[in-house]
Amino acid sequence: MAQGERRMKRKTKGYGSFPKNIQKRFAKTTKKTVLKYKCKDCEHTFQAKGIRVKKLEVLRV
């Protein structure tokens, strides 16, 4: 038996279940939104860091 299997067996002994709660639903209420920027000269595209938002409004200037 592998070491991880022995360790898991020892952890779950007496519980009759998993040692920690298993997440069954999504914990996050929002998804990360990533903005894509495109260069007008060379058409190079890059992404900004994703932020969590419920509503996103993009204005062109």
C-alpha positions as a Markdown table, in Angstrom:
| # | Residue | x | y | z |
|---|---|---|---|---|
| 1 | Met | 0.0 | 0.0 | 0.0 |
| 2 | Ala | 1.3 | 3.5 | -0.8 |
| 3 | Gln | 2.2 | 6.0 | 1.9 |
| 4 | Gly | -0.6 | 8.3 | 0.9 |
| 5 | Glu | -3.2 | 5.5 | 1.0 |
| 6 | Arg | -2.0 | 4.5 | 4.5 |
| 7 | Arg | -2.2 | 8.1 | 5.7 |
| 8 | Met | -5.7 | 8.5 | 4.3 |
| 9 | Lys | -6.9 | 5.3 | 5.9 |
| 10 | Arg | -5.5 | 6.5 | 9.3 |
| 11 | Lys | -7.2 | 9.9 | 8.9 |
| 12 | Thr | -10.6 | 8.5 | 8.0 |
| 13 | Lys | -10.4 | 5.7 | 10.7 |
| 14 | Gly | -13.4 | 6.1 | 13.1 |
| 15 | Tyr | -15.1 | 8.8 | 11.0 |
| 16 | Gly | -16.7 | 6.6 | 8.4 |
| 17 | Ser | -16.3 | 9.5 | 6.0 |
| 18 | Phe | -13.8 | 12.0 | 4.6 |
| 19 | Pro | -11.6 | 13.9 | 7.1 |
| 20 | Lys | -12.6 | 17.3 | 5.6 |
| 21 | Asn | -15.8 | 18.6 | 4.0 |
| 22 | Ile | -16.0 | 18.1 | 0.2 |
| 23 | Gln | -17.3 | 21.2 | -1.5 |
| 24 | Lys | -20.5 | 20.4 | -3.4 |
| 25 | Arg | -21.5 | 23.8 | -4.7 |
| 26 | Phe | -19.7 | 26.9 | -6.0 |
| 27 | Ala | -18.2 | 28.9 | -3.2 |
| 28 | Lys | -17.8 | 32.0 | -5.4 |
| 29 | Thr | -20.8 | 34.1 | -6.4 |
| 30 | Thr | -18.9 | 35.9 | -9.2 |
| 31 | Lys | -16.5 | 34.9 | -11.9 |
| 32 | Lys | -13.3 | 36.7 | -12.7 |
| 33 | Thr | -13.6 | 39.1 | -15.7 |
| 34 | Val | -10.6 | 39.6 | -17.9 |
| 35 | Leu | -10.2 | 42.7 | -20.1 |
| 36 | Lys | -8.5 | 42.2 | -23.4 |
| 37 | Tyr | -6.7 | 45.2 | -24.9 |
| 38 | Lys | -5.7 | 45.4 | -28.5 |
| 39 | Cys | -3.1 | 47.7 | -30.0 |
| 40 | Lys | -4.4 | 49.9 | -32.8 |
| 41 | Asp | -1.1 | 50.0 | -34.6 |
| 42 | Cys | 0.2 | 46.4 | -34.5 |
| 43 | Glu | -3.0 | 44.5 | -33.5 |
| 44 | His | -1.1 | 43.0 | -30.5 |
| 45 | Thr | -3.6 | 41.7 | -27.9 |
| 46 | Phe | -2.9 | 41.4 | -24.2 |
| 47 | Gln | -5.0 | 40.7 | -21.1 |
| 48 | Ala | -5.3 | 42.7 | -17.9 |
| 49 | Lys | -5.4 | 41.0 | -14.6 |
| 50 | Gly | -8.8 | 39.5 | -13.8 |
| 51 | Ile | -11.0 | 41.1 | -11.2 |
| 52 | Arg | -14.2 | 39.8 | -9.6 |
| 53 | Val | -17.2 | 41.9 | -10.6 |
| 54 | Lys | -21.0 | 41.3 | -10.7 |
| 55 | Lys | -21.6 | 43.9 | -13.3 |
| 56 | Leu | -19.1 | 45.4 | -15.8 |
| 57 | Glu | -19.6 | 48.5 | -17.9 |
| 58 | Val | -17.1 | 49.2 | -20.6 |
| 59 | Leu | -16.9 | 52.8 | -22.0 |
| 60 | Arg | -15.0 | 53.7 | -25.1 |
| 61 | Val | -13.2 | 57.0 | -25.0 |
